[in-house]
């Protein structure tokens, strides 16, 4: 069978001879995105691959990538189907399913983790006394998938992106060769947050920190994003809270407010009158009525996993330009009606700046960033089409102020998008891509 310009049956036979699972993708309901290779978390774009390869080891992964490279067959690396910016869909090519590459080796202060392992498995392994410096709030994503795009968690206000803590990793290049990369290797900074362009993250070594199993804190609220950012600056400076999880709310009148969980890791639950649990005195706090946004929301409040959810996630610089851009984005969200299809509580995070050894980090260059996840929730793909021009417009505003963007099930057709997204690192990134993947078969589409 050569419907895609290459012989699918021959590749299936190769898999059988090599002892590697190669099969045609089964038909699955669109909502089962994790193992539906035609779609992803956004459940908007639909592309049917010809074949799926499921390696059971790093050796099999390298053999599969080598075989596809030799045959010049395009392929996508896929873990949990949630790689924002990597885009894990391909029409007529091959999906390499990485969820079979799972395992954790504990080395005391560090852990070695295979790329298809979920963060939930890492957290459960380290519980109750240890944790990674930064742990994503979506624990069902894979380690390799998150590190391929950046990774943000509840401690990112102090410790930055998940990629910042990586000690070393085993990298499988598109030609099937493997290398261990350390922080002394230039390629490490281009594989981390490299959107899978240079190959696969097969194993990663992460530091762990000793922290108690309980969180103690309180919920604070601010009447505007500006007031919250002032409080976040104090938290960063004083390190008064280890964990900050903030959500942005739109009131029915179009104004915004922020609610955040502020907490520290503790050995035992403190008494209610503990001064460490007192509201932040340096901010203006105000109650946000829980029913305020829900009253204006037109989407039925069902489980968010069932929505069609093309996502635009913004990382704006924490400076005057970035704050001004956010005000314009706020205005356009309300004016366009996009507010009505956003969930009740939009993820908002302040993220510490990435250092120079991570040139592809999805953050403004050498600046702290404000991260906002805009994930409209609609019933059908046709409903989502209406909002794409609005999301494209908001992406342009973010890029114009020096910000960076993540895309999920959205394609941004702008001739200068890559220059604006990757800045001065783009030239070297492309050189490495041409050197390691001259045929452009690994995760085609971005470069």
Buried (B, 14 or more C-beta within 10 A) or exposed (E): EEEBEBBBEEBBEBBEEBEBBBEBBEEBEBBEBBBBBBBBBBBBBBBBBBBBBBBEBBBBBBBBBBBBBEBEBBBBBBBBBBBBBBBBBBEBBBBBBBBBBBBBEEEEEBBBBBBBBBBBBBBEBBEEEBBBBBBBEBBEBBBBBBBBBBBBBBBBBBBBBBBBBBEBBBBBBBBBEBBEBEEEBEBBBBBBBBBBBBBBBBBBBBEBBEBBEBBBBBEBBBBBBEBBBBBBBBBBEEEBBBBBBBBBBBBBEEEBBBBBBBBBBBEEEBEEEEEEBEEBEEBEBBEBEEEBBEEBBEBEEEEEEEBBBBBBBBBBBBBEBBBEBBEBBBEBBBEBEBBBBBBBBBBBBBBBBBEEBBBBBBBBBEBBBBBBBBBBBBBEBEBBEBBBEBBBBBBBBBBEBBBBBBBBBBEBEBEEBBEBBBBEBBEBBBEBBEEBBEBBBBBBBBB
